[in-house]
Each structure stands twice: as structure tokens, then as C-alpha cells.
Amino acid sequence: MQELIQSYLSYIEHERNYSQHTVTSYSNDLSQYYSFIKTQFPELIDNHHLVDNSIIRAFLGMQLENGVQKKSVVRKLSTLRSFYKFLSRKKLISYNPTLSVVTPKVEKKLPQFVDKESMNKVLLLPDGSSFEGARDSAILELFYGSGIREAELIGLKVMNIDFHHQTLKVTGKGNKQRIIPFTSKAKESLQRYLPLRKEIISQQHSSEQSLFLTGKGKCLYPQKVYGIVNHYLKEVAEVQQKSPHVLRHSFATHLLDNGADILAVKELLGHESLSTTQVYTHVTVERLKKIYHKAHPKATA
């Protein structure tokens, strides 16, 4: 079974172009599944074609009993479905045991976002005269002004910026590229940051092509980007989550609040499904309901 798992992981990484983060998550899920089979049903290790839906349900049930959140269990089931679909396509099994397994229902939480007034305060916080401050300002402006994902921002190269048309070429999930606009404020921040970036490149004798760098001339990494965003959001915003994704949520919510077409927002965010974008309309509706109940004299009568 381990060889099949490795073959599957190689397939999603090299042929399907899944992100490294996704490959790692799938690898962890399948490692847990393999350990479960090895411990509970060792006879199936070399007889994977005998696995049925009761085995899959037992694995998911054990995860829930161990306190794993439903959202994570749903992802593990998605991993197993993809894995067994791969085996079925390779004709290594005649029946996909995950097909008749019901997906656990997960309560959908509305995405958190920063209100417009607080967002304006956050964007004014970085000191643009220093390398770190100018970089942080450009990062915040791009997250909020274009709605890109953290991995997409880290993957940006200097050559991906088109100042004339004020657009970015972004490589998203599944290695899919899209062109997205950015704000005038983001343009100003980038133009302030790039000369300071050039100085760092020269000082550190770096040949790094990535747009956003550390003070040592290296490409930024996820934990650093999270730390930067978290640092500034802590200063102003009242949201519980203080991650780069909150800025993406804010971008989408504010666009829809101001009447943007949901199909346009879908394209800007790089969503494959409209249902993924529609969650932001729920945020807008909930906000309007709160305003209504607070302001209308007969709302609670």
C-alpha cells in the first residue's frame, strides 16, 4: 500500500500540479490512514482491493473519537476519495470504497473580514522609509488591493508586475495563471519598495527573482508573511483571525458591498466554483441584517 500511496502523491504533485501545501496535507492524511490499516486491519496491507466502505467509515469514526474536527475529517475523506479514484483509474481496484460513504456535515462559518475604517488604519501603519516598512506596506496593499492568496503573493516575481496596465500575473491553484488589477495605492507602495529591494539585492549579493524578500535577500516564506500581517492587524483590527486570508476576505466582502458583480469577484479571486465565492454574499447579507435590526424602529417589534 505504501508504494501505491507514493505513486499517487507523485501523480498529484507532478501531473496535476497540486501545491506543495496540498501534497503535504494529502501525504499526512494517507500516512494516518496507512497506520490505521496496519494497526486495525493488517491483513489488508497487501490486499487493498478488499477494502470496503466499512473500513473507510471506521477510519473516519476513529478520527472523530480522537477529537479531530469535522472539517479535517471531511478533508481526509476527500483525500481518500481522490486516492481510490486514482487506484480505480489505474484498474488496481474494481470498486471505489469511498463512493457510498456519506460526507459528515460541517457547520459553515462565515469568513471574517476587517471593516473599511479599520482597514484604512492598518494600511497606514508601516513606515515606508525603511526596507521592511516599504515591503510590509506593499504586501498589505497587494493582499487587500488584489485579493491574492498567500502562496500567490510569495510566488510573485518582479517581472510579474505590469505598472503600465496596473496588473499582476498570478499563478494560482493547479498552476493556473490569471491577470488581476491592483490599486493605485498598491502601485505607489511597490514603486517605493522596489528601489529598496534593489539595495538589499546588491548588499546581499543575491540573485533572487522573487518580488518580496527578507532582509537577507531571500524569498519570503509563509510563516514570515503570516507574522507580518498578524503584526499589523493586531494593532487595529478586532477580528479573531489575523492572517493573510482575512485580507483576501476583506477584499471580496468590500467589493460586493460596493455592488461588484459576483462573477467578476469570482474571477478576481481565482475560484473554480461560484459557490465558493457566494459565501461572501452571506457576509454582506448578515451585515445588512444587523444594520436593519439596529436602525429600523419596528425591526424587533
N, C-alpha and C positions, 0 to 999 in steps of 0.2 A: 504493500500500500504506500510506503514511503516514496518509492520510485514514481508511482503514479501522481502523488502529490507534487513532487519536484517537477515532473513533466508538465503538470497543469500550471504551476507557478511560473515556469519558463514561458509557457504559452501566453499567459495574460500579460507578462512583462514585455516580451519581445515581439509577439504577433499582434496583441490587442493594444499595446502601448499604454497599459494602465500606469498610473503614477506610482512612484516608489512607496508612498504612504499607503496606497490601496493594496499593493502587493504585500507589504509588511503586515497589514491587518488581516488579509486573507491567509497569509502564512501562519500567523498566530492562531487564527480560528481552526485551521486544519491540523495544526500541531496539537491543540487541545482535543480535537475530535479523534485524532490518532491515539493519543494517550488514553482516552475513554474506551475506545475499541480494544486496545491492548490490555487494559485492566479488566474490563467487564465482559468482553466477548473475544478473547484471544484467538478462538478458532476462526474468526472472520478476517484476521490479518492477511492471510493468503487466499481468502475466499470472498473477496469484496463483492462478487456478483450475488452473494447470498444475503447481503444487507437489505432489510426491508424497512417500511415506514415506522415500524415499532422501535427499531434501533435509533432512528433519527429522533423520534419523539422522546425516547429515553434520554438521549444526549441533551436535548433542549430542556427537558424536565429537570435534569441534574443541575444545569446551569442556573435555572430559576431558583431551585432549592438552595444553591450556594450563594444566593443574593445578587446574582448578575442582573443588571437592569434589563427590562423588557426590550428596550431599544437595541441593546447589544445582542440580545438573543435573536432578535429579528435579523440583525446583520449576519449572525452566524448561520442562520437558516439560509439566507441569501447566498452566502459563500458555498454552503453545501449544495444548494441547487445548481449553482454555476459549475461546481466541481463534477457533480454527477451528470450534468448535461454534457460536459466535456467527455466524460467516460462513455456516455451513450453515443455521442457523435463518432468516437473512435471505435465503436462497436465492441467495447470491453465489457459492457453490461447490456442486458436485453431490456431492463426495466429501470427507470429512474425512481428510486425510493422516496424522493422528496416531493414528487408531484401531488400526492394525496395528503401531505402534511399541511395543516391549516396554520397560517401565519398568526402569531399572537397579536392581539390588538394593543396598540400603543396610543396613549393619550397624546395628541399633538399639542406641543407648546408653541405659542406664538413667538416669533423671533423678537428679541429685544433690540431696541434702537435708541439712539441719542436724539433728543429733541433739537430743533433747529437752533434755538438760542444757545444751548449748551455746546452744540457742535461748533458754532462760530467761536465760542470761547476757547475750545480745545485747539482749533486751528491757529489761534493767535499765541499759543503758549511757547512753541520752540523759538530759540534765539537763532535767527537766521545768519548771524555774523560768524558763527563757528561752523566747522565741518559737520560735527554731529547735529547741531541745531538745524542747519540747512538741509541735511539729509533727512532728519526726522520730519521737518516741515513738508518736504516733497513727498515723503511716504504717506503722511496723514492726508495731504491734499489729493494724492492719487487714489488712495483707498476710498475716500469719500466722494471724490470728483469723477471716478470712473467705475466704481463698484467691482474692481477686480479682486480675485481671490488672493490669499496669502502666497500660495505656490506660484501663481501667475506673476505677482509682483517680484518675487525672488528670482524668477526666470527671465525677467526683462533684461535686455541688452541695450546699450546706448543707441545702437543702430535701429532699435525698435521704435524710437521716438521720431515722429514727424511733426516738427514745430510749425511748419508752413500750414499744414492742414489741421494741426492740433489733434492728432490721433496717435494711438498706440497700436502696435501689432502684438497681440497677446496669444500665447499658446496655452490653451485650457485643457480640460479633462479629455482623455483619449487622444492627446496630441493634436486636437483641433484648434486651428487658428481663427481669430476674428479681429476685426479692426474696430476699435472703440474710441470715441472722443474723450477729451479731458478738458477741465475747466481752465479759464484764463488764470485763476489763482494757482492752479497746479503748474501751468506753464511758467509763471513767474518764479515759483519755488524751484522748479527744475533748472531754470536758467541761472538762478542764484547758486544752486548746488553744484552744477557741472564744473565750473572753474575750480572749486574747492576739491572736488573729486579728482580733477587732473593733478592738482598739487600732491594729493595723497599717493596717487599712482606713481608720480615722479619720486617722491620721498622714499617710498617703499620698494621702488624698482619692480613694480607689479605689472603684469600683462593681463590682468583680469578684465574680461569684457563685460561682466555683469554691471548693471546700472547702479545698484546700491551696494556699497562696500562698508566694511568695518574700518576702523582707524588704521588697521594694519594692511589695508589694501586687498582684503579677502572678500569673497562673496558673502552677503548676509545669510544667516541660517534661520530656520523657523523660530527657535527659542528667542533669538535676538529680536526678531521682528515683533514677536508677541510681547516681549519685555518693553520695547519702545512704545507700542500702542497702549499697553496696560499702564505705563508710567503717566502718560498724558490724560488718559480717560479717568484715572484715579483722582486727578486734580479737580475735575469739574463734574463729570457725568455721575448720575445716580444709579445707572443700570448695574445689575449684579454682575453680568458678564462684561469683561473689559478686554475683549480680544479683537483681532483684525476683522473677524466675521461680523462683529457688531457694526463696524463702519460700513460694510457691504449691505447689511440690513438697513442701516440708516439711509444709504444712497437710494435703495429701492423704495423704501417707505416714503421718503420725501418726494421722489419723482411722482409716485402715484397720488400722493396728497395734492400735488400741484397739477393733476389732470393728465399725466402722461399716459399714453396708450399702453396697455398691459403687454401687448405683443412686442412693442418696441423695448420695453423693460426686459422682457424675456430674452431678446437678442443681445441686449447690452450685458446682461448677467451671464450669458452663455449657457442658459438652461436648455436641456433637450426637451423637457416636457412643460407644457403650460401650467400643469397642476402644481409644479414646484414653485412657480412664480406667484400663483394665486394666493399663497399663504400671506403675502404682503397686503393683499386686498382685505384680508380678515383683520390685519393690524389696523388698517385705516378705518374700517367699519367700527371696530371696538373703540377707537379713539373718538370717532364721531358720536357714538352712543353715550360715552362718558360726558362729552360736552353738552349733548342734548339733555341728559338727565340732570346735569348741574344747572343748566340755564333756563329750561322751559318750566314755567310756573305750574303746569299741570302734569309734568312728566311722571311724578310719583303719586299723583292723586288717585 
